[in-house]
């Protein structure tokens, strides 16, 4: 069970965004003007409109694909243990995700088939099969995943950006920071100097009793289908339990035949 808790969240992958360089300069100019009351009022309106446009593009400009195959190197540490894994992933968009976890010496410790409403866990060493509703993932990591949320995380699309509003923003060291308020989380995003890459995403639960936080850093971006796909991710999850993950994308391709699928043995164990 410890292996499940550590590995089912290893694919928390993150987001990508796109805008243009000129708008960043407009923001910088807007934030620096203050020579009259007229200009101050005009600048506030213009800069707010630009920031909202950037956020809307982050939320809507998603990496579109039919299939994805990827291999991840994962270093994982919790309050109780630490380990390293290789995770192979194949996805058919909006349909199914196949995840295979390999440990030391290439031994397969877990296979997971995730669909829109279910999770099937296969333990090759013990020959056990566990079938769960998708809500099981929410119970494990204490974050309200849907199938599409998890899919977006894996392919690098924005998460928890729906129904959000901008509450504040600032420009520091050529990076734009935008604070958002959503239904479930307060969301702080940090973009690079030309707004083409998300460098950091921080989620804080609006419900203070939950104490859930998730901090994700992205680096080594590479262009994929007019978006930016981060090859390195560092994830820190806090709250009632803590988890730290470093991920490296070692191999990937899109819109090619699925590479890491597997059949579910029968009969299986059902819960």
Secondary structure as UniProt FT lines:
FT   HELIX           2..7
FT   TURN            8..11
FT   HELIX           21..32
FT   HELIX           37..60
FT   STRAND          67..78
FT   STRAND          82..92
FT   TURN            93..95
FT   STRAND          96..102
FT   HELIX           104..106
FT   STRAND          108..115
FT   STRAND          118..123
FT   TURN            124..127
FT   STRAND          128..133
FT   HELIX           135..141
FT   HELIX           147..155
FT   TURN            162..163
FT   STRAND          165..172
FT   TURN            173..174
FT   STRAND          175..181
FT   STRAND          185..191
FT   TURN            193..194
FT   STRAND          198..205
FT   TURN            208..210
FT   STRAND          213..224
FT   TURN            225..226
FT   STRAND          227..238
FT   STRAND          243..254
//
